[in-house]
Amino acid sequence: FPSHDKKKYKKAVSVYYIAYISKEIGDYKKAYKYFKLIEKMPQTDSAEVLQASQMQIGDMYLRKAEDHPDEFRVVENHVIPQYEKALEVDKESALAPIITDKN
């Protein structure tokens, strides 16, 4: 068997896809847990997916806000700040205009 070089294994990307799939099947608690795990990883590991992860958290907050009786306040206090946090990761990325449109 060939040896596995840990540097080639993209842990953050793998965690991102676990989180994304969890979100898509409606397991928001698990998705949130894994998206937040990416934040805690070293920047060298998380750089590829950190901004997308932050945006996905904003999307989940928005989804929850739609069911909340005070939707406006939830969007104002949680959704918008989360999208702004995602944008701060890299204002020049390909994802930045999408985040800006959501905001």
Secondary structure as GFF3:
##gff-version 3
##sequence-region A 1 103
A	DSSP	three_ten_helix	6	8	.	.	.	ID=ss1
A	DSSP	alpha_helix	11	24	.	.	.	ID=ss2
A	DSSP	alpha_helix	28	40	.	.	.	ID=ss3
A	DSSP	alpha_helix	43	46	.	.	.	ID=ss4
A	DSSP	alpha_helix	50	66	.	.	.	ID=ss5
A	DSSP	alpha_helix	71	74	.	.	.	ID=ss6
A	DSSP	pi_helix	75	79	.	.	.	ID=ss7
A	DSSP	alpha_helix	80	89	.	.	.	ID=ss8
A	DSSP	alpha_helix	96	102	.	.	.	ID=ss9
###
